[in-house]
Amino acid sequence: MQPQSPVQPPSSASAQPHFQQSSELTRFRLAPNPGPMSLDGTNSYVIGAPGSGHVAVVDPGPEDGPHLAALASAGHVDVILITHRHADHTEASARFHELTGAPVRAAMVEHCHGGEPLTDGEVIHAGGVEIRVLATPGHTSDSVCFHLPADGPTGSVLTGDTILGRGTTVLDYPDGRLGDYLASLDRLEALGPATLLPAHGPVLPALDEKCREYRDHREQRLDQIRAALAHVGQQATIAQVTDVVYADVDPSVRWAAETSVAAQLDYLRG
């Protein structure tokens, strides 16, 4: 294990907090990790009732000193919550735990630091806010969302990568499964028109509407997969189906297209 560089307090323009208010009880800071799969970067959220002085931090993101220092400056950190295991959400977890002393809680024990694994249906009280844990597997097997029922008139949901603010979610097959994902969309849709707080992309106004849009998209893709199988043959390989369904995909994300096809073939052949 290599020594860690100390996290310095924000002292320059590049290290200022730069939080964006995302709802009555949340704000976020965009992490400096843009990319083909992370879009503009990871949205690291701070949850806290106004005036409480206490916060919960969701998905601290990459191990970037100014970013972590800004998150730590948001208030007394009661708990650090993780939506799922991918590195663009978890890389800084251990370091941020060292910096703040707050426990890190995730669905997978290996991503917990000083805290217990999250459980489905659990209610966490942190930052003066009630946070409900919802297991939403599909993107990954350990994906969870955080429901804030008192956040504005319709509440809000931090969706991690289960639903994005722009584009669609890649299922990390075989860990992520399409059947699980469709069930998770049903569960989230039942929460109604809550504010959608994604880990990537912009905040959106109506969770239930986006869930229906995502489901329609998945059904369209499944129809395309069925059509490709009818054309190429029922025993077609992942690569052959990808060539048909994602013919114009950029080579840099071909692997993501093949992963999505694998998940859909598994669902159809299930």
Secondary structure by P-SEA (a helix, b strand, c coil): cccccccccccccccccccccccccbbbbbccccccccccccbbbbbbccccccccccccccccaaaaaaaaacccccbbbbcccccccccaaaaaaaaccbbbbcccccccccccccccccccccccbbbbbbbcccccccbbbbbbcccccbbbbbccccccccbbbbcccccccaaaaaaaaaaaaaccccccccccccccccaaaaaaaaaaaaaaaaaaaaaaaaaacccccaaaaaaaccccccccaaaaaaaaaaaaaaaaac
